[in-house]
Amino acid sequence: MILNPSLVAERYAATRAATQPQPGTEGGLATQALSDFARTMAAGDQAAIGSMTGGTDPHALVQALAQTELAIETAVTVRNKVVEAYQEILRMPV
């Protein structure tokens, strides 16, 4: 099959807009989950820093660390499920 480079470039330019994110959209569930994870990790870091400098009470530190631990365990579980699904796909006969 012989492809004309100008035709390929024209088709690519025509379909490129379909793959771009729409303005005003927040992304998706995964994007929101990742931003929530990042906020939880940042809150845990701030609580730890506040505890070291004496600005945070111990109860707030324990609560922030518990939330951070739960977020990490959730992320690891999701990662394990994704790896398991990928391995299952690799085992499928073609």
MIKEBA-106504 format. One record per residue (C-alpha): chain; residue in three letters; residue number from 0; x, y, z. Coordinates in steps of 0.5 Angstrom, whole numbers, plus 500, padded with zeros to 3 digits. Each point is the difference from the previous one (the first is absolute). Layout:
BEGIN
r zavo:A milo:Ala midren:NUM x:X y:Y z:Z $
...
# end
This chain:
BEGIN
r zavo:A milo:Met midren:0 x:500 y:500 z:500 $
r zavo:A milo:Ile midren:1 x:503 y:507 z:498 $
r zavo:A milo:Leu midren:2 x:498 y:506 z:504 $
r zavo:A milo:Asn midren:3 x:500 y:507 z:498 $
r zavo:A milo:Pro midren:4 x:503 y:504 z:505 $
r zavo:A milo:Ser midren:5 x:496 y:506 z:499 $
r zavo:A milo:Leu midren:6 x:494 y:496 z:500 $
r zavo:A milo:Val midren:7 x:502 y:497 z:507 $
r zavo:A milo:Ala midren:8 x:502 y:507 z:502 $
r zavo:A milo:Glu midren:9 x:493 y:503 z:498 $
r zavo:A milo:Arg midren:10 x:496 y:494 z:503 $
r zavo:A milo:Tyr midren:11 x:504 y:501 z:507 $
r zavo:A milo:Ala midren:12 x:499 y:507 z:500 $
r zavo:A milo:Ala midren:13 x:492 y:499 z:499 $
r zavo:A milo:Thr midren:14 x:500 y:494 z:506 $
r zavo:A milo:Arg midren:15 x:504 y:504 z:504 $
r zavo:A milo:Ala midren:16 x:495 y:504 z:503 $
r zavo:A milo:Ala midren:17 x:496 y:494 z:502 $
r zavo:A milo:Thr midren:18 x:506 y:498 z:505 $
r zavo:A milo:Gln midren:19 x:501 y:507 z:504 $
r zavo:A milo:Pro midren:20 x:496 y:501 z:506 $
r zavo:A milo:Gln midren:21 x:494 y:504 z:500 $
r zavo:A milo:Pro midren:22 x:501 y:507 z:503 $
r zavo:A milo:Gly midren:23 x:496 y:500 z:507 $
r zavo:A milo:Thr midren:24 x:500 y:493 z:502 $
r zavo:A milo:Glu midren:25 x:504 y:498 z:506 $
r zavo:A milo:Gly midren:26 x:503 y:493 z:497 $
r zavo:A milo:Gly midren:27 x:496 y:494 z:503 $
r zavo:A milo:Leu midren:28 x:500 y:496 z:506 $
r zavo:A milo:Ala midren:29 x:507 y:498 z:500 $
r zavo:A milo:Thr midren:30 x:502 y:507 z:499 $
r zavo:A milo:Gln midren:31 x:496 y:502 z:506 $
r zavo:A milo:Ala midren:32 x:503 y:494 z:504 $
r zavo:A milo:Leu midren:33 x:507 y:502 z:499 $
r zavo:A milo:Ser midren:34 x:499 y:507 z:502 $
r zavo:A milo:Asp midren:35 x:496 y:497 z:506 $
r zavo:A milo:Phe midren:36 x:506 y:496 z:502 $
r zavo:A milo:Ala midren:37 x:505 y:506 z:499 $
r zavo:A milo:Arg midren:38 x:496 y:504 z:504 $
r zavo:A milo:Thr midren:39 x:500 y:495 z:506 $
r zavo:A milo:Met midren:40 x:508 y:499 z:499 $
r zavo:A milo:Ala midren:41 x:501 y:507 z:500 $
r zavo:A milo:Ala midren:42 x:496 y:501 z:507 $
r zavo:A milo:Gly midren:43 x:503 y:494 z:503 $
r zavo:A milo:Asp midren:44 x:507 y:503 z:498 $
r zavo:A milo:Gln midren:45 x:497 y:507 z:503 $
r zavo:A milo:Ala midren:46 x:498 y:497 z:506 $
r zavo:A milo:Ala midren:47 x:507 y:496 z:501 $
r zavo:A milo:Ile midren:48 x:504 y:507 z:499 $
r zavo:A milo:Gly midren:49 x:495 y:503 z:505 $
r zavo:A milo:Ser midren:50 x:501 y:495 z:505 $
r zavo:A milo:Met midren:51 x:508 y:501 z:499 $
r zavo:A milo:Thr midren:52 x:499 y:507 z:501 $
r zavo:A milo:Gly midren:53 x:495 y:500 z:506 $
r zavo:A milo:Gly midren:54 x:494 y:503 z:496 $
r zavo:A milo:Thr midren:55 x:496 y:494 z:500 $
r zavo:A milo:Asp midren:56 x:497 y:496 z:505 $
r zavo:A milo:Pro midren:57 x:501 y:493 z:501 $
r zavo:A milo:His midren:58 x:493 y:498 z:498 $
r zavo:A milo:Ala midren:59 x:500 y:503 z:494 $
r zavo:A milo:Leu midren:60 x:507 y:497 z:498 $
r zavo:A milo:Val midren:61 x:497 y:493 z:501 $
r zavo:A milo:Gln midren:62 x:494 y:501 z:496 $
r zavo:A milo:Ala midren:63 x:503 y:503 z:494 $
r zavo:A milo:Leu midren:64 x:505 y:494 z:501 $
r zavo:A milo:Ala midren:65 x:494 y:495 z:500 $
r zavo:A milo:Gln midren:66 x:497 y:504 z:494 $
r zavo:A milo:Thr midren:67 x:507 y:499 z:496 $
r zavo:A milo:Glu midren:68 x:501 y:493 z:502 $
r zavo:A milo:Leu midren:69 x:493 y:498 z:497 $
r zavo:A milo:Ala midren:70 x:501 y:504 z:494 $
r zavo:A milo:Ile midren:71 x:507 y:496 z:499 $
r zavo:A milo:Glu midren:72 x:496 y:494 z:501 $
r zavo:A milo:Thr midren:73 x:495 y:501 z:495 $
r zavo:A milo:Ala midren:74 x:505 y:503 z:495 $
r zavo:A milo:Val midren:75 x:504 y:493 z:501 $
r zavo:A milo:Thr midren:76 x:493 y:496 z:499 $
r zavo:A milo:Val midren:77 x:498 y:503 z:494 $
r zavo:A milo:Arg midren:78 x:507 y:500 z:497 $
r zavo:A milo:Asn midren:79 x:500 y:492 z:502 $
r zavo:A milo:Lys midren:80 x:493 y:499 z:496 $
r zavo:A milo:Val midren:81 x:503 y:504 z:494 $
r zavo:A milo:Val midren:82 x:506 y:495 z:500 $
r zavo:A milo:Glu midren:83 x:496 y:494 z:501 $
r zavo:A milo:Ala midren:84 x:495 y:502 z:494 $
r zavo:A milo:Tyr midren:85 x:506 y:502 z:496 $
r zavo:A milo:Gln midren:86 x:503 y:493 z:501 $
r zavo:A milo:Glu midren:87 x:493 y:497 z:499 $
r zavo:A milo:Ile midren:88 x:500 y:503 z:493 $
r zavo:A milo:Leu midren:89 x:507 y:498 z:498 $
r zavo:A milo:Arg midren:90 x:497 y:493 z:502 $
r zavo:A milo:Met midren:91 x:495 y:500 z:495 $
r zavo:A milo:Pro midren:92 x:501 y:496 z:493 $
r zavo:A milo:Val midren:93 x:500 y:504 z:494 $
# end
